[in-house]
Structures are given as structure tokens and as C-alpha cells.
């Protein structure tokens, strides 16, 4: 899945691991539920605040990759259409050449 950009995949893996570790640590800590909820909320807010630039960069990179794929697909479709059009033109020319031998106006 992440063959082209291993560093992005590695970063996403680190973020998932950190989130899972924080949540597990807070939930298994011997505290009251109310205190645990506050800790989870603070940890998530901190994580969101510190990782927002990375998320924006990953989003930008993903959108650029999508645009590149769209461009390549559109380019291939155009090539296929042009090939089909030139093939039709070649067949029409062959038919015209074949029919010119039997011109009824002669």
C-alpha cells in the first residue's frame, strides 16, 4: 500500500501507535473515570495540536497524488481516443481508396 512513500506510512504508523499507547495507558491507570476522561481529553488535544501540521502535510500530499493519478488516467484516455479516431480515419481512407476504383462518374 505504501510502496512509494515509506516515510509517510512510517509517520502514520507512529501516530497510530502513540494514540493507542496514550489511550491504553490512561484507561488502565488506577484513577477515577472522571480523571481518566480529563487525561484522555488533554492528551488528545495535545496530540491534535502537535500533529496538525503533519496531518495537513499528509492531506496535501494525498491530494497531490490523487491529482497526479487523475492526470495520468485522463492522458491515457486521450491516447486511446486518439488511437481509435486515427484507426477510424485509416479505415475510412482505405474505403475511399477502394471505392475510387469504382467511380460511377467515369
C-alpha positions in Angstrom: 0.0 0.0 0.0 2.8 2.5 0.9 5.5 1.5 -1.5 6.1 4.9 -3.0 6.3 7.0 0.2 7.6 4.9 3.1 8.2 7.9 5.3 4.5 8.9 5.2 3.5 5.4 6.1 6.0 5.3 8.9 4.7 8.6 10.3 1.1 7.4 10.2 2.2 4.2 12.0 4.0 6.3 14.7 0.9 8.4 15.2 -1.4 5.4 15.5 1.0 3.8 17.9 1.2 6.9 20.1 -2.6 7.4 20.1 -3.1 3.7 21.0 -0.5 3.9 23.7 -1.8 7.0 25.3 -5.4 5.8 25.4 -4.4 2.4 26.7 -2.2 3.9 29.4 -4.8 6.3 30.5 -7.6 3.7 30.6 -5.5 1.2 32.5 -4.3 3.7 35.1 -5.7 3.4 38.6 -7.7 6.6 38.6 -11.3 7.6 38.8 -13.2 7.6 35.5 -13.7 11.4 35.6 -9.9 12.0 36.0 -9.2 9.5 33.2 -11.6 11.2 30.9 -9.9 14.6 31.6 -6.5 13.0 30.9 -7.7 11.4 27.7 -9.2 14.8 26.6 -5.9 16.6 27.4 -3.8 14.0 25.7 -5.9 14.1 22.5 -6.0 17.9 22.4 -2.2 17.9 22.8 -1.8 15.3 20.1 -4.1 17.2 17.7 -2.2 20.4 18.4 1.2 18.9 17.8 0.3 16.7 14.9 -2.0 19.2 12.9 0.9 20.3 10.7 1.8 16.7 9.9 -1.9 15.8 9.1 -2.2 18.9 6.8 1.0 17.9 5.0 -0.2 14.3 4.6 -3.5 15.6 3.3 -1.8 17.9 0.8 0.4 15.1 -0.3 -2.5 12.7 -0.7 -4.5 15.3 -2.8 -1.4 15.9 -5.0 -1.1 12.1 -5.6 -4.8 11.9 -6.4 -4.4 14.8 -8.9 -1.4 13.1 -10.5 -3.3 9.8 -10.9 -6.3 11.7 -12.4 -4.0 13.5 -14.8 -2.3 10.2 -15.9 -5.7 8.5 -16.4 -7.0 11.4 -18.4 -3.9 11.3 -20.5 -4.3 7.6 -21.2 -7.9 8.0 -22.1 -7.0 10.8 -24.5 -4.4 8.5 -26.1 -6.9 5.7 -26.5 -9.5 8.1 -28.1 -6.9 9.5 -30.5 -5.8 5.9 -31.4 -9.4 4.9 -32.1 -10.0 8.1 -34.1 -6.9 7.6 -36.2 -7.9 3.9 -36.8 -11.3 5.0 -38.0 -9.7 7.6 -40.2 -7.4 5.0 -41.7 -10.3 2.6 -42.4 -12.3 5.5 -44.0 -9.3 6.3 -46.2 -8.9 2.7 -47.2 -12.6 2.5 -48.1 -12.4 5.7 -50.1 -9.3 4.5 -52.0 -11.1 1.2 -52.7 -14.2 2.9 -53.9 -12.3 5.4 -56.1 -11.5 2.5 -58.4 -15.3 2.0 -59.0 -16.2 5.6 -59.5 -19.7 5.8 -61.1 -18.9 9.2 -62.7 -16.4 7.7 -65.2 
